[in-house]
Amino acid sequence: MVNEKMGEAELLKRIIINPSIFGGKPIIRGMRIKVENILALLEQGVTIKEILEDYPDLEPDDIRACLAYARALVANESLEAVNVEVAR
């Protein structure tokens, strides 16, 4: 369920795709933290609290953004809110 404070489109704006960073894999807010890494941690049973402790620059909404991104992909929904940057 999407937080009332931040809708799915706002969450997806936290996800950045830049061809010059990790070959264009989605990352969080321009940091060098891949969405797939956060999803893998969640898959392994790591709690959100533990992830936030291990990655102090992350915010809870960043983790929710990763989940929103994955859900949108599975649902074959629009990802137009994701920021796609031009390689430099």
C-alpha positions, 0 to 999 in steps of 0.5 A, a space after each residue: 500500500 502506498 503511503 498517503 504522503 507519497 504516491 507511487 509517481 512520487 516514489 518512482 521519481 526516486 528511481 534514476 536510470 543513467 546509462 553511465 552508472 551500472 550500465 543503466 540499471 535503476 538506482 536510488 536517487 542518483 546514489 550508487 545503490 542499485 534497486 536490484 540490491 535492495 530487492 535482493 536484501 528484502 528477498 533474503 529476509 533482511 528487514 527494512 530497519 537493517 537495510 537503513 542501518 547498513 545504508 544510512 543515506 537511504 530513507 524508508 521511502 527509497 525502499 518503498 520506491 524500489 518495491 513500487 518500481 518492481 510492482 510496476 514492472 510486474 504489472 506492466 504499468 507505466 514507468 514514466 515517473 522514473 528519471 532517465 538521464 542522458 549518459 555523459 
